[in-house]
């Protein structure tokens, strides 16, 4: 090829002005660009190092992955979820905007998330304010290439959310009820303390509890207590229910954070007043008041959710989606898992639930994603 180049050069000198002046430079100038992949002429060889040298400067620096973490209002559960999100943020070098809404109204969530997308946000991890109402918002946003993952709770199916990373709340409530009945010796009367009936998770927990009780002929729910948004409100309602059933109650089941903290306080005070009746209790989540009550024999145990995993895994899935991955068919629900903590494993339950997160994380691509 080099020999051919010199022949061409000599020919050009001989021809001189007899050739069209515009054609002479055109061939050597345009040919390398058109035939760059196969060119071996000196011009191409000369330009190649320049291309290699300039390539890094020509490529734009990779932008960090950006997403929004959105919750409707402040709640202790969300504080634990945020720890997992922050861990993912650090691992990926991501840019995450943390948004805590003003209330549990879907209208507020709509307004705030629409404003965020108008600013250019494309990836959201969201706790839906309303399981049904959020779907209309999601449909609107997803139609504009926004990706949404529910965490902690699911919107009603079908939904345009890509995933829900959450506890199987019905299964957890059923397991908690089974453990309570076991501690009661397989028989007795239960007070069922629910949190907020408008929450879709509460509805599922109520169903689970009632299904387990129905399978145990010697167990009965003697009162249901619900509708409590603060610990103070829950303490008042649980105290009233306990006073009304003090001679007959054998166990209390609580499936929300707020009533679990409240029942720990109520039963601790009851024992301190030399309450003679043995009242068993199983709750959910790991507030210090609850764990102290278990340690001191006031409560039998608590369901340990995986809020860290809810945050970390939802963030990680959004990152994969930003890299071109899509959900596999029938992979919508990512079960964050749960554990049961009692007096026997107070020192090890945290490791148990962490192991669940690590196992799911290792399986994300193979189990839930495709490209």
Buried (B, 14 or more C-beta within 10 A) or exposed (E): EEEEEEEEEEEBEEEEEEEEEEEBEEEBEEBBEEEEEEBEBBBBEEBBEEEEEEEEEEEEEEEEBBBBBBBBBEBBBBEBBBEBBBBBBEEBEBEBEEBBBEEBBBEBBBBBBEEBBEEEBBBBBBBBBBBEBBBBBBEBBBEEEBBBBBBBBBBEEEBBBBBBBBBBBBBBBBBBBBBBBEBBEEEBBBBBBBBBEEBBBBBBBBEBBBEBBEEBEEBEBBBBBBEBBEBEBBBBBBBEBBEEBEEEBBBBBBBBBBBBBBBBBBBBEBBEEEEEEEBBBBBBBBBEBBBEBBEEEBBBBBBBBBBBBBBBBBBBBBBBBBEEBBBEEEBBBBBBBBBBBBEEBBEEBBEBBBEBBEEBBEEBEEEBBEE
